[in-house]
């Protein structure tokens, strides 16, 4: 079984702490991103964003490419 290797994203589409909206319309602050790569080919297999709700609460994950900036 080829378990992907993971690394924290050093470049994000928006600055850390920016207010963003995910693909389901939920708004939160972008905290970090995680990139998972195939161990054999080094190809990116998944990119995940970690968002924290405004005003506090439980952080959630969403695909990094589904984020939009909130004005």
C-alpha beads as a LAMMPS data file, in Angstrom:
LAMMPS data file: protein, C-alpha beads

71 atoms
70 bonds

1 atom types
1 bond types

-500.0 500.0 xlo xhi
-500.0 500.0 ylo yhi
-500.0 500.0 zlo zhi

Masses

1 110.0

Atoms # bond

1 1 1 0.000 0.000 0.000
2 1 1 1.372 3.373 -1.036
3 1 1 0.626 5.735 1.843
4 1 1 0.981 9.385 0.757
5 1 1 3.606 11.534 2.411
6 1 1 2.311 14.797 3.857
7 1 1 3.901 18.207 4.255
8 1 1 2.607 21.555 5.470
9 1 1 1.980 23.958 2.604
10 1 1 4.520 26.769 2.554
11 1 1 2.550 28.748 -0.021
12 1 1 -1.187 29.296 0.349
13 1 1 -3.589 30.952 -2.116
14 1 1 -4.393 33.529 0.594
15 1 1 -2.403 34.726 3.621
16 1 1 -2.782 32.757 6.832
17 1 1 -5.618 34.298 8.851
18 1 1 -7.450 35.592 5.753
19 1 1 -11.240 35.398 5.732
20 1 1 -12.289 32.834 3.105
21 1 1 -15.342 30.850 2.025
22 1 1 -15.282 27.136 1.217
23 1 1 -17.184 25.300 -1.527
24 1 1 -20.212 24.845 0.764
25 1 1 -20.496 28.549 1.596
26 1 1 -19.036 28.301 5.112
27 1 1 -16.839 31.228 6.099
28 1 1 -13.785 31.073 8.293
29 1 1 -10.148 32.029 8.716
30 1 1 -7.513 30.128 6.763
31 1 1 -5.127 28.640 9.316
32 1 1 -2.913 26.252 7.325
33 1 1 -2.696 23.930 4.359
34 1 1 -1.537 20.339 3.993
35 1 1 -0.176 18.788 0.793
36 1 1 -0.144 15.005 0.335
37 1 1 2.096 13.461 -2.342
38 1 1 2.403 9.975 -3.816
39 1 1 5.572 8.437 -2.376
40 1 1 6.578 6.812 -5.666
41 1 1 5.911 9.614 -8.162
42 1 1 5.930 12.688 -5.855
43 1 1 2.681 13.726 -7.580
44 1 1 0.281 15.783 -5.455
45 1 1 -2.754 13.639 -4.620
46 1 1 -4.581 15.972 -2.214
47 1 1 -4.375 19.535 -0.890
48 1 1 -6.330 20.336 2.249
49 1 1 -7.058 23.682 3.911
50 1 1 -7.760 24.041 7.619
51 1 1 -10.332 26.713 8.454
52 1 1 -11.414 28.139 11.804
53 1 1 -14.888 29.659 12.169
54 1 1 -15.249 33.352 12.902
55 1 1 -15.821 33.854 16.621
56 1 1 -14.403 30.447 17.552
57 1 1 -15.546 26.876 17.319
58 1 1 -14.317 23.669 15.748
59 1 1 -11.825 23.892 12.909
60 1 1 -12.772 22.060 9.700
61 1 1 -11.025 20.833 6.573
62 1 1 -11.862 21.524 2.946
63 1 1 -10.057 21.128 -0.394
64 1 1 -7.581 23.977 -0.834
65 1 1 -8.708 24.655 -4.413
66 1 1 -12.312 25.377 -3.327
67 1 1 -11.464 28.501 -1.317
68 1 1 -12.675 31.976 -2.312
69 1 1 -11.747 35.308 -0.754
70 1 1 -14.461 37.085 1.224
71 1 1 -14.719 40.866 0.835

Bonds

1 1 1 2
2 1 2 3
3 1 3 4
4 1 4 5
5 1 5 6
6 1 6 7
7 1 7 8
8 1 8 9
9 1 9 10
10 1 10 11
11 1 11 12
12 1 12 13
13 1 13 14
14 1 14 15
15 1 15 16
16 1 16 17
17 1 17 18
18 1 18 19
19 1 19 20
20 1 20 21
21 1 21 22
22 1 22 23
23 1 23 24
24 1 24 25
25 1 25 26
26 1 26 27
27 1 27 28
28 1 28 29
29 1 29 30
30 1 30 31
31 1 31 32
32 1 32 33
33 1 33 34
34 1 34 35
35 1 35 36
36 1 36 37
37 1 37 38
38 1 38 39
39 1 39 40
40 1 40 41
41 1 41 42
42 1 42 43
43 1 43 44
44 1 44 45
45 1 45 46
46 1 46 47
47 1 47 48
48 1 48 49
49 1 49 50
50 1 50 51
51 1 51 52
52 1 52 53
53 1 53 54
54 1 54 55
55 1 55 56
56 1 56 57
57 1 57 58
58 1 58 59
59 1 59 60
60 1 60 61
61 1 61 62
62 1 62 63
63 1 63 64
64 1 64 65
65 1 65 66
66 1 66 67
67 1 67 68
68 1 68 69
69 1 69 70
70 1 70 71
